[in-house]
């Protein structure tokens, strides 16, 4: 922790690794808590085919959500800065 405010960075917190993915966008939900939106590639066993899933990552859970829910929830969130 080398910041002037003595506040741990996201990578230093318990769930910090959940928000560090390069393909994740971290925003603040309406309650002021961090949420990450990300697209993940899911491979199907026995094939080379894969599917793309949208995930919502909160401090308590990671959930796969539909495109409609993804867009609706993301529109309610605010940037970190």
LOKENU-406900 format. One record per residue (C-alpha): residue number from 1; chain; x, y, z. Coordinates in steps of 0.2 Angstrom, whole numbers. Example, Ala and Ser with C-alpha at 12.3 -4.5 7.8 and 13.67 -1.06 7.14 Angstrom:
<nodes>
   seq   mol    east   north      up
     1     A      62     -22      39
     2     A      68      -5      36
</nodes>
This chain:
<nodes>
   seq   mol    east   north      up
     1     A       0       0       0
     2     A       9      15      -6
     3     A      -4      28      -7
     4     A      -5      44       2
     5     A     -23      41       9
     6     A     -18      24      18
     7     A     -33      16      10
     8     A     -30      -1       3
     9     A     -30      -3     -16
    10     A     -43     -15     -24
    11     A     -29     -27     -27
    12     A     -25     -27      -9
    13     A     -42     -31      -3
    14     A     -49     -49       0
    15     A     -59     -48     -16
    16     A     -47     -38     -26
    17     A     -42     -52     -38
    18     A     -60     -52     -44
    19     A     -59     -35     -50
    20     A     -42     -35     -58
    21     A     -46     -44     -75
    22     A     -41     -34     -90
    23     A     -58     -37     -98
    24     A     -68     -31     -83
    25     A     -75     -14     -81
    26     A     -78      -8     -63
    27     A     -91       4     -58
    28     A    -101       9     -43
    29     A    -119       2     -41
    30     A    -133      14     -35
    31     A    -128       9     -17
    32     A    -110      15     -19
    33     A    -103      -3     -19
    34     A     -90      -9     -33
    35     A     -97     -20     -46
    36     A     -87     -27     -61
    37     A     -95     -31     -78
    38     A     -85     -44     -89
    39     A     -87     -55    -103
    40     A     -79     -73    -101
    41     A     -76     -87    -114
    42     A     -84    -104    -108
    43     A     -78    -119    -117
    44     A     -89    -134    -119
    45     A     -81    -151    -114
    46     A     -76    -162    -129
    47     A     -77    -148    -142
    48     A     -68    -133    -148
    49     A     -84    -123    -148
    50     A     -86    -110    -135
    51     A     -99     -98    -129
    52     A     -97     -80    -122
    53     A    -105     -76    -106
    54     A    -108     -60     -97
    55     A    -104     -59     -79
    56     A    -108     -47     -65
    57     A     -95     -48     -51
    58     A    -100     -41     -34
    59     A     -91     -42     -17
    60     A    -102     -57     -12
    61     A    -105     -66     -28
    62     A    -101     -69     -47
    63     A    -117     -72     -58
    64     A    -119     -75     -76
    65     A    -133     -63     -83
    66     A    -142     -60     -99
    67     A    -138     -46    -111
    68     A    -154     -37    -106
    69     A    -150     -38     -88
    70     A    -132     -34     -91
    71     A    -136     -18    -100
    72     A    -150     -13     -88
    73     A    -139     -15     -73
    74     A    -124      -7     -81
    75     A    -135       9     -85
    76     A    -139      11     -67
    77     A    -121      11     -61
    78     A    -109      26     -60
    79     A     -90      28     -64
    80     A     -77      26     -50
    81     A     -70      43     -53
</nodes>
